Amino acid sequence: MWTYPEIDPVALALGPIAIHWYGLMYVIGFASAWLLGLLRARNSSFWDKDKVGDLLFYCALGVVLGGRIGYVLFYDFTGFLANPLTLLMVWQGGMSFHGGLLGVTLAMGLFARKIGLSLFSVADFVAPLVTIGLFAGRIGNFINGELWGKVTDSPLGMWVYDPVLNEVVQKYPTQLLQALLEGLVLFALLWWYSSKPRPAGSVAGLFLVLYGLFRVVSEFFRMPDAHIGYLFGGWLTMGMLLSIPMIILGGLLMLWGYKRSSPGLVKGKNT
């Protein structure tokens, strides 16, 4: 068994200014997306440094705004109805991946319209770039000591203090499981898959399928949000409910792409 090391969430304090690890994870995510985007653009006749930078700006706005709005609507709608200003209280925490995904999709659509590409072409380019950011975000959750898994006696459990039980118990470190699956494994699979020209929409579709599957798997080990609990049967969580449509949509998107058999602007001489 491991013991949670109780990491200080503040990475650096400069007088009244406190730089949190979780904030640094966002910086790492955006920086890695930019570097990976430049790397992919090397083999492209369309993408260049300026377009990658502009795309990142659009997506960053989509992540932050969509993630916050999604969290409030999906996970704290009652609190929002009681006090709509909670939407602006970002210092209290609360970001939703699924909300961020919707925000990024909207941002990609606006960017695609601006530069004259299809949404699928932009989404295929973006999909492999976000995975390191997902990895960093889950590491941020681990540092903050949040989103723990269920109590267990498994050798994979970690000793951690539970404020509700008021004792130290063993829990699954599901933040690390999600960092592995949604970050590193997803990155490896998408980077390999997108290394050759693929039908338009298929890279984005594979991202949706794999992330949805990985999220559902991790939700079986993770505790649901305390103020929501299980939605059905003592096992269905909000995370699962929001991920199932992703799997279905991603599968349909890949099927549509291959049925059309039209290579999209993913990577190679056709980009």
C-alpha positions in Angstrom: 0.0 0.0 0.0 1.1 3.5 -0.7 0.6 6.6 1.5 -0.6 9.9 0.0 2.3 12.4 0.4 0.1 15.4 1.2 1.5 17.8 -1.4 1.1 21.5 -0.9 -1.3 22.7 -3.6 0.7 26.0 -3.9 3.8 25.5 -6.0 5.2 28.9 -5.5 4.3 31.9 -3.3 5.6 35.3 -4.2 4.2 37.6 -1.4 0.4 37.8 -1.9 0.7 35.9 -5.2 0.2 32.2 -5.0 0.9 30.0 -8.0 -1.0 26.7 -7.6 0.1 23.4 -9.1 -3.3 23.0 -10.7 -2.8 26.3 -12.6 0.6 25.1 -13.7 -1.0 22.0 -15.1 -3.1 24.2 -17.4 0.1 25.9 -18.6 1.7 22.5 -19.2 -1.3 21.4 -21.2 -1.4 24.5 -23.4 2.3 24.5 -23.9 2.4 20.8 -24.8 -0.5 21.3 -27.3 1.4 24.1 -29.0 4.6 22.1 -29.3 2.9 19.0 -30.5 0.9 21.2 -33.0 4.1 22.6 -34.4 5.5 19.1 -34.7 2.5 17.9 -36.7 2.6 21.1 -38.8 6.1 20.2 -40.1 4.6 17.6 -42.4 1.7 19.8 -43.5 1.4 22.1 -46.5 -1.4 23.9 -44.8 -0.7 24.3 -41.1 2.1 26.6 -39.9 3.2 28.3 -36.7 0.7 31.2 -36.9 -2.3 28.9 -37.6 -1.3 26.6 -34.7 -1.0 29.6 -32.4 -4.4 31.0 -33.4 -6.0 27.6 -33.1 -4.6 27.2 -29.6 -6.0 30.6 -28.6 -9.5 29.6 -29.7 -9.2 26.2 -28.0 -7.9 27.7 -24.7 -11.0 30.0 -24.5 -13.2 26.9 -25.3 -11.5 24.8 -22.5 -11.8 27.5 -19.8 -15.3 28.8 -20.6 -16.8 25.5 -21.6 -15.2 23.6 -18.7 -16.5 26.1 -16.1 -20.0 26.4 -17.6 -20.2 22.6 -18.1 -19.3 22.0 -14.4 -21.9 24.4 -13.2 -24.6 23.0 -15.5 -23.8 19.3 -15.2 -22.6 19.0 -11.6 -23.9 22.0 -9.6 -27.1 23.2 -11.5 -29.0 23.5 -8.2 -26.4 25.8 -6.8 -26.4 27.8 -10.0 -30.2 28.3 -9.8 -29.8 29.4 -6.2 -27.0 31.8 -7.0 -26.2 32.3 -10.7 -23.0 34.2 -9.7 -21.4 30.8 -8.9 -20.7 30.6 -12.6 -18.1 33.3 -12.1 -16.6 31.9 -8.9 -13.8 30.1 -10.5 -11.6 30.4 -7.4 -13.9 27.9 -5.7 -12.8 25.2 -8.2 -14.9 23.1 -10.5 -14.1 22.3 -14.2 -15.8 19.7 -16.4 -14.0 17.8 -19.1 -17.3 17.2 -21.0 -18.1 21.0 -20.8 -14.6 21.8 -21.9 -15.0 19.4 -24.9 -18.2 21.2 -26.0 -16.5 24.5 -25.6 -13.5 23.4 -27.7 -15.8 22.0 -30.3 -17.5 25.3 -30.6 -14.1 27.1 -30.7 -12.9 24.7 -33.4 -16.0 25.3 -35.5 -15.5 29.1 -35.3 -11.8 28.7 -36.2 -12.6 26.3 -39.1 -15.0 28.8 -40.5 -12.5 31.5 -40.3 -9.7 29.7 -42.2 -12.0 27.9 -44.6 -11.6 24.3 -43.4 -14.2 21.7 -42.3 -14.7 21.2 -38.6 -13.6 17.5 -39.0 -10.3 18.6 -40.5 -9.6 20.9 -37.6 -10.8 18.3 -35.0 -8.6 15.6 -36.5 -5.6 17.9 -36.2 -6.4 18.9 -32.6 -7.4 15.5 -31.1 -3.9 14.2 -30.4 -2.7 17.5 -29.1 -4.9 17.7 -26.0 -4.0 14.4 -24.4 -0.9 15.6 -22.5 -3.0 18.3 -21.1 -5.5 15.7 -19.9 -2.6 13.9 -18.2 -1.4 17.1 -16.5 -4.9 17.9 -15.3 -5.3 14.5 -13.6 -1.9 15.0 -11.9 -3.2 18.3 -10.7 -6.2 16.5 -9.2 -3.9 14.2 -7.5 -1.8 17.0 -6.1 -5.0 18.7 -4.8 -6.1 15.5 -3.2 -9.4 15.4 -5.0 -11.5 13.0 -7.1 -10.4 9.9 -5.1 -11.6 6.4 -5.8 -13.6 4.0 -3.7 -12.3 2.6 -0.4 -10.5 -0.7 -1.1 -8.1 -3.3 0.4 -6.5 -3.8 -3.0 -2.7 -3.5 -3.2 -3.4 -0.6 -5.6 -5.0 1.4 -2.8 -3.4 4.4 -1.2 -3.7 5.5 2.4 -5.4 8.9 2.5 -7.4 10.9 5.1 -11.1 10.9 4.5 -12.8 14.0 6.1 -16.2 12.4 6.0 -15.1 9.2 7.8 -12.6 11.2 9.8 -10.0 8.5 9.5 -7.2 7.4 7.2 -8.4 4.8 4.8 -7.2 3.0 1.6 -8.6 4.4 -1.6 -8.0 3.9 -5.3 -5.8 6.7 -6.7 -8.2 7.1 -9.7 -6.5 10.4 -10.6 -3.4 8.4 -11.5 -5.5 5.8 -13.3 -7.1 8.5 -15.4 -3.8 10.2 -16.0 -2.5 6.9 -17.4 -5.5 6.0 -19.5 -6.9 9.4 -20.6 -3.4 10.9 -20.9 -0.5 8.7 -21.8 -2.3 5.7 -23.4 -4.7 7.9 -25.3 -1.8 10.0 -26.6 0.2 7.0 -27.8 -2.8 5.5 -29.6 -3.9 8.7 -31.2 -0.4 9.8 -32.2 0.2 6.4 -33.9 -3.2 6.4 -35.6 -2.8 10.0 -36.9 0.7 9.4 -38.2 -0.8 8.4 -41.6 -3.6 10.1 -43.6 -7.0 8.9 -42.3 -10.6 9.5 -43.4 -11.9 12.9 -42.4 -13.3 12.8 -38.8 -11.8 9.4 -38.0 -9.1 10.8 -35.7 -11.5 12.9 -33.7 -13.9 9.9 -33.7 -11.3 7.6 -32.2 -10.5 10.2 -29.6 -14.2 10.3 -28.5 -14.5 6.5 -28.5 -11.3 5.9 -26.5 -11.7 8.7 -24.0 -15.3 7.7 -23.4 -14.3 4.0 -22.8 -11.4 5.0 -20.5 -13.6 7.4 -18.5 -16.3 4.7 -18.1 -13.7 2.2 -16.9 -12.2 4.7 -14.4 -15.7 5.6 -13.1 -16.1 2.1 -11.8 -13.2 2.7 -9.4 -13.9 6.4 -8.7 -16.3 7.8 -6.1 -19.1 10.0 -7.6 -19.4 13.6 -6.6 -20.8 13.7 -3.1 -23.7 16.1 -3.9 -24.8 14.0 -6.8 -24.1 10.3 -5.9 -25.0 7.4 -8.1 -27.7 8.1 -10.7 -28.9 4.5 -11.0 -28.3 1.1 -9.5 -25.4 2.1 -7.3 -23.0 2.2 -10.2 -24.1 4.7 -12.8 -22.3 8.0 -12.4 -22.7 11.4 -14.1 -19.3 10.8 -15.7 -20.5 7.6 -17.3 -23.7 9.2 -18.5 -21.8 12.0 -20.2 -19.3 9.6 -21.7 -21.6 7.1 -23.3 -22.8 9.6 -26.0 -19.2 10.3 -26.7 -18.5 6.6 -27.5 -21.6 6.4 -29.7 -20.9 9.6 -31.5 -17.2 8.7 -32.0 -18.1 5.3 -33.4 -20.6 6.8 -35.9 -18.1 9.5 -36.9 -15.4 6.9 -37.7 -18.0 4.7 -39.5 -19.1 7.7 -41.6 -15.5 8.7 -42.4 -14.5 5.3 -43.6 -17.7 4.8 -45.5 -16.9 8.0 -47.4 -13.3 6.8 -47.8 -12.1 10.4 -48.1 -8.7 11.2 -46.5 -9.0 14.3 -44.3 -6.4 16.9 -43.6 -4.7 15.0 -40.8 -1.0 14.6 -41.6 1.1 14.1 -44.7 1.2 15.7 -48.1 -2.5 16.0 -48.3 -2.6 18.5 -45.3 
